Amino acid sequence: MVEVIRTEAATVAFDGTVVLDRLDWTVQEEERWVILGPNGAGKTSLLNMLSTNSHPTRGNVSVLGNELGLVDVFDLRPLIGVVSPRTTSLIPSTEPVRDVVMTSAWAITGRWRESYEDDDLNRADELMRVMGVGHLADRAFSTLSDGEKKRALIARALMPNPELLLLDEPATGLDLGAREALVQRLSVLAGDRSAPVQVMITHHVEEIPAGFTHAMLLRDGQVVAAGQIDATLTDENLTKTFDIPLSVSKVFSRYWAFAV
């Protein structure tokens, strides 16, 4: 299989404080990974490297066969779709949802003088349909609910046909209905073998879409456990990760955890 991500002793430190400690990790083509851990575990630092917004302090990180520090990240970034809270703040409030999605083809926010072909329009419409926001195409982005915004931003991230999709806590702040609508769409995406490799960061096992294949648990910058998802999301591993006795169960291909 093709390696999409490889980290070798990847370490991130700020002002002498290590926030990610000698991470060895490999992601293969067609895998879907979820990364869980408490605040301060190193999840955001890892995502920043995978999105090429930062480099390791020590060690090596390769994304899509390109080692950070030896590649022009501006050539690499169009191959990586990113959905994060920061993206929302960059979208002009009056931008129609269709333009929010389409402008990703030019790696910009806010439509200006760029031109689009019918294929671009058709792809944007199809992605909005898949993410359940097709009927909102002409609405201003600011008028959408939080859940609708998240699904529109995932359509936007997929617009350039990336090879890697990074999801930074996509369900944060959503109510139960909006969370389940989002997870349902992400489950469909996870099951699509033609979709890009997916890496999602979350704090909550109930937010893991069905179809995710692997999990990594982080605590204090170190890996507690990593591998096939069913073998990784155990009572023992989650208890070590979150420092509280936890019991995990799986119902209808979804995970749930409770304190015991």
C-alpha positions as CSV (number, residue, x, y, z in Angstrom):
1,M,0.0,0.0,0.0
2,V,1.0,3.6,-0.5
3,E,2.2,5.6,2.5
4,V,0.3,8.9,2.9
5,I,1.8,10.0,6.2
6,R,5.0,9.0,8.0
7,T,6.4,10.5,11.1
8,E,9.8,9.4,12.5
9,A,10.6,10.5,16.1
10,A,8.7,13.6,15.3
11,T,9.0,16.1,18.2
12,V,7.5,19.5,18.7
13,A,8.7,21.8,21.5
14,F,7.8,25.4,22.4
15,D,10.1,27.4,24.7
16,G,11.7,24.1,25.9
17,T,8.4,22.4,26.6
18,V,7.8,19.2,24.6
19,V,4.2,19.0,23.4
20,L,4.7,16.1,21.0
21,D,7.3,13.5,21.9
22,R,9.1,11.3,19.4
23,L,6.0,10.2,17.4
24,D,6.5,7.2,15.1
25,W,3.4,6.8,13.0
26,T,2.4,5.6,9.5
27,V,-0.9,6.1,7.6
28,Q,-1.5,4.0,4.5
29,E,-3.7,4.7,1.5
30,E,-7.5,4.0,2.1
31,E,-7.1,4.2,5.9
32,R,-9.3,6.5,8.1
33,W,-7.7,7.5,11.3
34,V,-9.2,9.2,14.4
35,I,-6.9,10.8,16.9
36,L,-8.2,11.2,20.5
37,G,-6.8,12.7,23.6
38,P,-7.4,15.3,26.3
39,N,-6.6,19.0,25.9
40,G,-2.8,19.4,25.7
41,A,-2.2,15.9,24.4
42,G,-0.5,17.2,21.2
43,K,-3.3,16.7,18.8
44,T,-3.3,20.3,17.4
45,S,0.5,20.3,17.0
46,L,0.3,17.1,15.0
47,L,-2.5,18.5,12.8
48,N,-0.5,21.7,12.2
49,M,2.4,19.6,10.9
50,L,0.2,17.4,8.7
51,S,-1.4,20.5,7.1
52,T,2.2,21.9,6.5
53,N,1.6,24.9,8.7
54,S,4.5,23.9,11.0
55,H,7.6,21.7,11.0
56,P,8.9,19.3,13.7
57,T,11.4,20.6,16.1
58,R,13.2,17.3,15.7
59,G,12.6,14.2,13.7
60,N,11.0,13.8,10.3
61,V,7.5,14.2,8.9
62,S,6.5,13.1,5.4
63,V,3.1,13.9,3.8
64,L,2.1,12.4,0.5
65,G,5.6,11.2,0.0
66,N,7.1,14.7,0.6
67,E,9.4,15.4,3.6
68,L,8.7,18.6,5.4
69,G,11.6,20.9,5.1
70,L,12.6,19.5,1.7
71,V,9.5,20.4,-0.3
72,D,7.8,23.7,-1.2
73,V,4.7,23.5,1.0
74,F,2.8,25.7,-1.5
75,D,3.0,22.9,-4.0
76,L,1.8,20.4,-1.4
77,R,-1.1,22.2,0.2
78,P,-3.5,21.9,-2.7
79,L,-3.4,18.1,-2.1
80,I,-4.5,18.5,1.5
81,G,-8.0,19.4,2.5
82,V,-8.4,21.0,5.9
83,V,-11.5,21.7,8.0
84,S,-10.8,23.7,11.1
85,P,-12.4,26.4,13.2
86,R,-10.0,28.9,11.6
87,T,-11.5,28.3,8.2
88,T,-14.9,29.6,9.3
89,S,-13.4,33.0,10.3
90,L,-11.9,33.4,6.9
91,I,-15.2,33.1,4.9
92,P,-16.9,36.5,4.0
93,S,-20.2,36.5,5.8
94,T,-22.2,37.4,2.7
95,E,-20.5,34.8,0.4
96,P,-23.0,32.4,-1.2
97,V,-22.5,28.8,-0.1
98,R,-21.8,27.7,-3.7
99,D,-19.0,30.3,-3.9
100,V,-17.6,29.2,-0.5
101,V,-17.2,25.7,-2.0
102,M,-16.0,26.7,-5.5
103,T,-13.4,29.2,-4.4
104,S,-11.4,26.4,-2.8
105,A,-10.4,25.4,-6.4
106,W,-8.3,28.6,-6.4
107,A,-7.3,28.3,-2.7
108,I,-8.9,31.5,-1.8
109,T,-11.9,32.8,0.3
110,G,-14.2,35.3,-1.2
111,R,-14.9,35.2,-4.9
112,W,-13.2,38.0,-7.0
113,R,-12.2,37.9,-10.6
114,E,-11.3,34.3,-11.0
115,S,-13.3,32.3,-13.6
116,Y,-14.8,28.8,-13.3
117,E,-15.9,26.2,-15.9
118,D,-19.0,24.1,-15.9
119,D,-17.1,21.2,-14.5
120,D,-16.2,23.3,-11.4
121,L,-19.9,24.3,-10.9
122,N,-21.0,20.7,-11.3
123,R,-18.4,19.4,-8.9
124,A,-19.4,22.1,-6.3
125,D,-23.1,21.2,-6.7
126,E,-22.4,17.5,-6.3
127,L,-20.3,17.9,-3.2
128,M,-22.9,20.2,-1.6
129,R,-25.5,17.5,-2.4
130,V,-23.3,14.8,-0.8
131,M,-22.9,16.9,2.3
132,G,-26.6,17.7,2.5
133,V,-26.3,21.4,1.8
134,G,-27.2,21.5,-1.8
135,H,-30.5,23.3,-1.1
136,L,-28.5,26.1,0.6
137,A,-26.3,26.9,-2.4
138,D,-27.6,30.5,-2.9
139,R,-27.8,31.3,0.8
140,A,-25.2,33.6,2.5
141,F,-22.7,31.6,4.5
142,S,-23.4,33.6,7.7
143,T,-27.1,32.6,7.7
144,L,-26.4,28.9,8.0
145,S,-26.6,27.0,11.3
146,D,-23.3,25.8,12.8
147,G,-23.9,22.2,11.5
148,E,-24.7,23.5,8.0
149,K,-21.5,25.5,8.0
150,K,-19.4,22.5,9.0
151,R,-20.9,20.4,6.2
152,A,-20.4,23.3,3.7
153,L,-16.7,23.6,4.8
154,I,-16.2,19.8,4.3
155,A,-17.6,20.2,0.7
156,R,-15.2,23.1,0.3
157,A,-12.2,21.0,1.5
158,L,-13.1,18.3,-1.0
159,M,-13.5,20.7,-4.0
160,P,-9.8,20.5,-5.2
161,N,-10.0,16.7,-5.0
162,P,-7.3,16.4,-2.3
163,E,-5.5,13.2,-1.5
164,L,-5.6,13.8,2.3
165,L,-8.5,15.3,4.3
166,L,-7.8,16.6,7.8
167,L,-10.8,17.2,10.2
168,D,-10.1,19.3,13.3
169,E,-12.8,18.6,15.8
170,P,-15.6,19.0,13.2
171,A,-18.5,18.3,15.6
172,T,-17.4,20.9,18.3
173,G,-20.3,23.1,19.4
174,L,-23.0,21.2,17.6
175,D,-26.2,20.1,19.2
176,L,-27.2,16.4,19.1
177,G,-29.2,16.6,15.9
178,A,-26.5,18.6,14.0
179,R,-23.8,16.3,15.3
180,E,-25.6,13.2,14.1
181,A,-26.3,14.8,10.7
182,L,-22.6,15.6,10.4
183,V,-21.4,12.2,11.6
184,Q,-23.8,10.5,9.2
185,R,-22.3,12.3,6.2
186,L,-18.8,11.6,7.4
187,S,-19.6,7.9,7.7
188,V,-20.7,7.9,4.0
189,L,-17.5,9.7,3.1
190,A,-15.4,7.2,5.1
191,G,-17.0,4.3,3.3
192,D,-16.2,5.7,-0.1
193,R,-13.0,4.0,-1.3
194,S,-12.5,6.8,-3.9
195,A,-12.5,9.5,-1.1
196,P,-9.2,10.8,0.2
197,V,-7.4,9.4,3.3
198,Q,-9.1,10.9,6.3
199,V,-7.5,12.0,9.7
200,M,-9.9,13.4,12.3
201,I,-9.2,14.9,15.7
202,T,-11.8,14.7,18.4
203,H,-12.2,14.5,22.2
204,H,-15.2,12.2,22.0
205,V,-15.6,8.6,20.9
206,E,-19.3,9.2,20.0
207,E,-18.1,11.6,17.3
208,I,-16.2,8.9,15.4
209,P,-18.0,8.1,12.1
210,A,-18.7,4.5,11.2
211,G,-16.1,3.3,8.7
212,F,-13.1,4.7,10.4
213,T,-10.4,2.0,10.4
214,H,-7.7,3.1,12.8
215,A,-7.3,5.1,16.0
216,M,-4.4,6.8,17.9
217,L,-4.7,7.8,21.5
218,L,-2.4,10.6,22.7
219,R,-1.7,11.9,26.2
220,D,1.0,14.4,27.2
221,G,2.5,14.3,23.7
222,Q,3.0,10.6,23.7
223,V,1.1,7.7,22.1
224,V,-0.9,5.6,24.5
225,A,-2.0,3.2,21.8
226,A,-2.4,3.1,18.1
227,G,-3.6,0.7,15.5
228,Q,-6.8,-1.0,14.3
229,I,-9.7,0.9,15.8
230,D,-11.4,-2.0,17.6
231,A,-8.2,-3.1,19.2
232,T,-7.2,0.4,20.2
233,L,-10.4,1.8,21.7
234,T,-10.5,-0.4,24.8
235,D,-11.5,0.3,28.4
236,E,-7.8,0.1,29.5
237,N,-6.5,2.4,26.8
238,L,-9.2,5.0,27.1
239,T,-8.7,5.0,30.9
240,K,-5.0,5.6,30.5
241,T,-5.6,8.4,28.0
242,F,-8.2,10.4,29.9
243,D,-7.1,9.4,33.5
244,I,-10.5,8.3,34.6
245,P,-12.0,4.8,34.6
246,L,-13.9,4.5,31.4
247,S,-15.9,1.7,29.7
248,V,-16.3,1.8,25.9
249,S,-19.0,0.0,23.9
250,K,-19.9,-0.3,20.2
251,V,-23.4,-0.1,19.0
252,F,-24.5,0.1,15.3
253,S,-20.8,0.6,14.2
254,R,-20.5,3.6,16.6
255,Y,-18.5,4.0,19.8
256,W,-19.7,5.2,23.2
257,A,-17.8,5.7,26.4
258,F,-18.9,6.1,30.0
259,A,-17.3,6.7,33.4
260,V,-17.4,3.7,35.7
